[in-house]
């Protein structure tokens, strides 16, 4: 078994992360100065050596040691395309849901069609098909427009009203009925 892995974001599993030291805290320094006088300015140094890791994909910040281990989902086969056969793992850009057979982007945690959790054992294929995306209101990640729930956090997405004209007609009829009732009571 291959024990190599990358460190990823614990929230979205992206491996696009950056690490930086926390630095001097002006807020702690001001609080320390107010409470203890000039020597309190040293309070700003407290925690300045801590490493903060930030995900470039979702913006989530986490401490060292809280990252998620990301194991490769397939073995490296080669780097050539021969007779249309794709042997480079980087070209396998979609995951096929084993339940509904829909193509999902490789960073999706759940299938956008049936909401089943995608696993490393699901088949990977190459596709140039594009999926229209919108932003999830809960986790702010991109999720397909056709999806009933977010493919990252599994929160239900608000669906648009299928027949807005029918709603408008219904509202107009209600208003007319109210006006008629008011006129009958006034006369």
Secondary structure, 3 states (H helix, E strand, C coil): CCCCEEEECCCCCCCCEEEEECCCCHHHHHHHHHHHCHHHHHHHHCCCCCEEEEECCCCCEEECCCCEEEECCCCCCCCCEECCEECCHHHCCEEECCCCCCEEECCCCECCCCCCECCCCCCEECCCCCCCEEECCCCCCEEECCCCECCCCCCECCCCCCCHHHHHHHHHHHHHHHHHHHHHHHC
